[in-house]
Amino acid sequence: MQVSGIVPEVASALQTRPDRGLLSLPVAADKIIGLAEITELFGVTKPTALRYTHRRDFPKPVATLESGRIWERRKVIAWGKRMLPLQEGRPPNKPR
């Protein structure tokens, strides 16, 4: 399984399981989410969720899998509580 763009502190914890072709994270499955879960969590469409994930103030993904990026659920929820509903205009211009 191909993994890229890994946050450094998570990189050492990722381990490929060739016997099953699975990726094992030191985090329970219910603590990480992908784009589909973000759409459900915030009740938005996929294009809207994708726009959220491209914002500079959105949490960095913990990894990029073949199926897409994954994020820490708690950080995404905290972002949503802090930022939603979004204000009119462009997001603040600050580095990730």
DOSE-724573 format. One line per field, with one value per residue: z, y, x of N, C-alpha, C, O in turn; residue number from 0. Coordinates in steps of 0.1 Angstrom, whole numbers. Example, Ala and Ser with C-alpha at 12.3 -4.5 7.8 and 13.67 -1.06 7.14 Angstrom:
<sites>
nw: 78 / 71;
nv: -57 / -22;
nu: 132 / 128;
caw: 78 / 71;
cav: -45 / -11;
cau: 123 / 137;
cw: 78 / 79;
cv: -33 / 0;
cu: 132 / 129;
ow: 85 / 80;
ov: -33 / 11;
ou: 142 / 134;
k: 0 / 1;
</sites>
This chain:
<sites>
nw: 0 / -8 / 8 / 14 / 20 / 49 / 82 / 102 / 130 / 129 / 110 / 118 / 132 / 114 / 97 / 73 / 66 / 51 / 50 / 50 / 35 / 47 / 63 / 93 / 119 / 149 / 161 / 169 / 146 / 147 / 153 / 132 / 101 / 68 / 37 / 30 / 56 / 66 / 51 / 61 / 88 / 89 / 74 / 47 / 11 / -10 / -27 / -11 / 13 / 4 / -3 / 22 / 33 / 18 / 28 / 44 / 71 / 79 / 96 / 92 / 71 / 85 / 70 / 36 / 17 / -8 / -13 / -5 / 15 / 51 / 83 / 117 / 137 / 160 / 157 / 134 / 142 / 162 / 146 / 131 / 151 / 158 / 134 / 118 / 113 / 82 / 77 / 55 / 25 / 18 / 33 / 63 / 56 / 65 / 73 / 71;
nv: -12 / 22 / 50 / 84 / 118 / 120 / 131 / 139 / 130 / 109 / 92 / 74 / 56 / 44 / 13 / -11 / -40 / -67 / -92 / -90 / -68 / -45 / -13 / -2 / 18 / 36 / 45 / 43 / 32 / 47 / 72 / 85 / 101 / 103 / 120 / 114 / 109 / 134 / 149 / 138 / 144 / 172 / 176 / 184 / 188 / 167 / 183 / 207 / 198 / 191 / 216 / 228 / 212 / 221 / 246 / 269 / 270 / 246 / 214 / 196 / 167 / 134 / 114 / 103 / 82 / 56 / 57 / 83 / 113 / 113 / 124 / 135 / 128 / 143 / 168 / 178 / 180 / 200 / 221 / 225 / 233 / 257 / 272 / 269 / 282 / 292 / 324 / 351 / 357 / 353 / 328 / 333 / 343 / 325 / 305 / 269;
nu: 8 / 6 / 18 / 19 / 31 / 31 / 26 / 53 / 55 / 38 / 47 / 67 / 52 / 35 / 29 / 33 / 14 / 22 / 12 / -15 / -20 / -27 / -29 / -16 / -23 / -14 / -37 / -71 / -96 / -119 / -110 / -98 / -106 / -119 / -126 / -153 / -164 / -162 / -180 / -204 / -202 / -203 / -225 / -225 / -219 / -198 / -181 / -181 / -170 / -144 / -135 / -133 / -112 / -91 / -86 / -64 / -65 / -75 / -71 / -40 / -36 / -31 / -20 / -16 / -34 / -38 / -65 / -71 / -67 / -64 / -76 / -72 / -99 / -107 / -94 / -105 / -132 / -129 / -120 / -143 / -161 / -150 / -148 / -172 / -205 / -190 / -175 / -183 / -164 / -128 / -107 / -86 / -52 / -29 / -1 / -1;
caw: 0 / -10 / 17 / 12 / 27 / 62 / 92 / 108 / 142 / 126 / 100 / 125 / 137 / 103 / 94 / 63 / 70 / 38 / 50 / 47 / 27 / 55 / 69 / 107 / 126 / 163 / 164 / 166 / 134 / 149 / 156 / 119 / 92 / 54 / 31 / 31 / 69 / 68 / 45 / 70 / 101 / 88 / 66 / 34 / -1 / -12 / -31 / 0 / 22 / -3 / -2 / 36 / 35 / 11 / 35 / 51 / 86 / 82 / 101 / 82 / 72 / 91 / 59 / 23 / 13 / -22 / -13 / -2 / 28 / 64 / 93 / 131 / 139 / 171 / 152 / 124 / 150 / 168 / 135 / 127 / 162 / 158 / 121 / 111 / 98 / 77 / 75 / 41 / 21 / 18 / 46 / 67 / 49 / 74 / 69 / 78;
cav: 0 / 34 / 61 / 96 / 130 / 116 / 140 / 133 / 122 / 97 / 84 / 62 / 47 / 36 / 1 / -19 / -54 / -73 / -105 / -87 / -56 / -34 / -2 / -2 / 31 / 35 / 52 / 35 / 36 / 58 / 85 / 90 / 102 / 107 / 130 / 109 / 111 / 149 / 153 / 133 / 151 / 186 / 177 / 191 / 180 / 164 / 195 / 216 / 192 / 192 / 231 / 229 / 205 / 229 / 259 / 270 / 268 / 232 / 206 / 189 / 153 / 126 / 106 / 103 / 68 / 54 / 62 / 97 / 118 / 110 / 134 / 131 / 132 / 154 / 181 / 182 / 185 / 212 / 231 / 228 / 241 / 270 / 279 / 269 / 284 / 300 / 338 / 355 / 361 / 344 / 324 / 340 / 340 / 322 / 292 / 257;
cau: 0 / 14 / 15 / 28 / 27 / 29 / 30 / 65 / 53 / 30 / 55 / 74 / 42 / 28 / 36 / 26 / 12 / 22 / 4 / -29 / -21 / -34 / -21 / -19 / -21 / -15 / -49 / -83 / -102 / -129 / -103 / -94 / -117 / -116 / -135 / -167 / -169 / -162 / -193 / -214 / -200 / -207 / -238 / -222 / -216 / -184 / -173 / -179 / -160 / -131 / -131 / -129 / -99 / -80 / -83 / -51 / -67 / -80 / -60 / -32 / -39 / -21 / -14 / -23 / -34 / -43 / -79 / -72 / -62 / -71 / -73 / -76 / -113 / -109 / -89 / -115 / -143 / -125 / -120 / -157 / -167 / -143 / -150 / -185 / -206 / -179 / -178 / -182 / -151 / -117 / -101 / -74 / -40 / -18 / 5 / -6;
cw: 0 / 0 / 15 / 20 / 42 / 72 / 100 / 120 / 140 / 118 / 107 / 130 / 126 / 99 / 84 / 68 / 57 / 38 / 47 / 38 / 34 / 60 / 84 / 113 / 141 / 169 / 161 / 154 / 136 / 153 / 143 / 110 / 78 / 49 / 32 / 46 / 73 / 63 / 55 / 83 / 100 / 80 / 54 / 23 / -2 / -17 / -20 / 10 / 17 / -2 / 13 / 38 / 28 / 18 / 43 / 66 / 89 / 87 / 90 / 83 / 78 / 81 / 47 / 18 / -2 / -23 / -10 / 11 / 40 / 74 / 107 / 133 / 149 / 166 / 142 / 131 / 156 / 158 / 132 / 138 / 162 / 145 / 115 / 119 / 94 / 75 / 60 / 38 / 21 / 32 / 50 / 60 / 59 / 71 / 77 / 89;
cv: 12 / 44 / 72 / 108 / 128 / 127 / 133 / 125 / 110 / 87 / 72 / 52 / 39 / 24 / -7 / -34 / -62 / -86 / -102 / -75 / -45 / -24 / -2 / 11 / 28 / 42 / 43 / 40 / 47 / 71 / 91 / 91 / 106 / 117 / 126 / 112 / 126 / 154 / 150 / 142 / 165 / 188 / 185 / 182 / 177 / 176 / 205 / 211 / 193 / 207 / 233 / 224 / 213 / 243 / 258 / 267 / 254 / 223 / 198 / 174 / 145 / 117 / 107 / 88 / 67 / 59 / 76 / 101 / 114 / 121 / 128 / 137 / 144 / 167 / 186 / 187 / 198 / 224 / 235 / 236 / 255 / 278 / 279 / 275 / 294 / 315 / 341 / 359 / 350 / 340 / 332 / 335 / 337 / 308 / 281 / 253;
cu: 9 / 9 / 25 / 23 / 24 / 34 / 42 / 63 / 45 / 38 / 61 / 64 / 34 / 36 / 27 / 25 / 11 / 14 / -10 / -31 / -28 / -24 / -25 / -14 / -21 / -27 / -61 / -90 / -113 / -123 / -97 / -106 / -112 / -127 / -150 / -173 / -170 / -176 / -204 / -214 / -206 / -220 / -236 / -220 / -201 / -176 / -170 / -169 / -146 / -126 / -126 / -115 / -87 / -78 / -70 / -53 / -73 / -68 / -53 / -36 / -28 / -14 / -23 / -22 / -38 / -57 / -81 / -66 / -70 / -66 / -77 / -89 / -114 / -104 / -99 / -128 / -140 / -125 / -134 / -164 / -162 / -147 / -163 / -196 / -194 / -184 / -177 / -168 / -140 / -112 / -89 / -61 / -29 / -13 / -1 / 3;
ow: 8 / 1 / 14 / 25 / 47 / 71 / 103 / 121 / 149 / 118 / 101 / 132 / 129 / 99 / 87 / 73 / 52 / 28 / 42 / 33 / 27 / 62 / 87 / 112 / 146 / 181 / 150 / 151 / 127 / 154 / 144 / 110 / 77 / 57 / 35 / 47 / 81 / 69 / 57 / 88 / 109 / 78 / 50 / 25 / 5 / -12 / -19 / 14 / 24 / 1 / 15 / 44 / 31 / 14 / 48 / 73 / 101 / 82 / 80 / 94 / 78 / 83 / 47 / 15 / -8 / -34 / -11 / 18 / 38 / 74 / 108 / 132 / 146 / 169 / 141 / 128 / 156 / 161 / 131 / 135 / 165 / 146 / 106 / 131 / 102 / 71 / 52 / 46 / 23 / 41 / 41 / 58 / 61 / 66 / 89 / 96;
ov: 13 / 47 / 70 / 107 / 134 / 132 / 121 / 114 / 101 / 75 / 61 / 40 / 29 / 24 / -9 / -39 / -64 / -90 / -111 / -72 / -36 / -28 / -1 / 15 / 20 / 45 / 37 / 52 / 55 / 81 / 102 / 82 / 112 / 121 / 135 / 116 / 130 / 163 / 158 / 146 / 170 / 199 / 193 / 170 / 183 / 178 / 211 / 219 / 196 / 209 / 240 / 230 / 211 / 250 / 247 / 263 / 251 / 225 / 195 / 169 / 149 / 113 / 111 / 83 / 78 / 65 / 81 / 92 / 113 / 125 / 119 / 149 / 153 / 177 / 198 / 198 / 207 / 235 / 247 / 245 / 265 / 291 / 288 / 274 / 303 / 317 / 333 / 364 / 338 / 348 / 338 / 323 / 346 / 299 / 283 / 243;
ou: 18 / -3 / 37 / 12 / 14 / 45 / 40 / 68 / 45 / 35 / 60 / 68 / 28 / 49 / 15 / 35 / 0 / 9 / -17 / -42 / -33 / -13 / -37 / -3 / -29 / -27 / -61 / -89 / -115 / -130 / -91 / -114 / -101 / -135 / -158 / -184 / -178 / -182 / -213 / -224 / -212 / -225 / -245 / -218 / -193 / -165 / -160 / -160 / -136 / -114 / -116 / -106 / -76 / -69 / -67 / -44 / -75 / -57 / -59 / -39 / -16 / -2 / -34 / -11 / -41 / -61 / -92 / -59 / -82 / -55 / -84 / -92 / -121 / -110 / -101 / -133 / -149 / -129 / -137 / -172 / -170 / -149 / -166 / -196 / -190 / -195 / -170 / -160 / -144 / -114 / -83 / -60 / -21 / -21 / -5 / 1;
k: 0 / 1 / 2 / 3 / 4 / 5 / 6 / 7 / 8 / 9 / 10 / 11 / 12 / 13 / 14 / 15 / 16 / 17 / 18 / 19 / 20 / 21 / 22 / 23 / 24 / 25 / 26 / 27 / 28 / 29 / 30 / 31 / 32 / 33 / 34 / 35 / 36 / 37 / 38 / 39 / 40 / 41 / 42 / 43 / 44 / 45 / 46 / 47 / 48 / 49 / 50 / 51 / 52 / 53 / 54 / 55 / 56 / 57 / 58 / 59 / 60 / 61 / 62 / 63 / 64 / 65 / 66 / 67 / 68 / 69 / 70 / 71 / 72 / 73 / 74 / 75 / 76 / 77 / 78 / 79 / 80 / 81 / 82 / 83 / 84 / 85 / 86 / 87 / 88 / 89 / 90 / 91 / 92 / 93 / 94 / 95;
</sites>
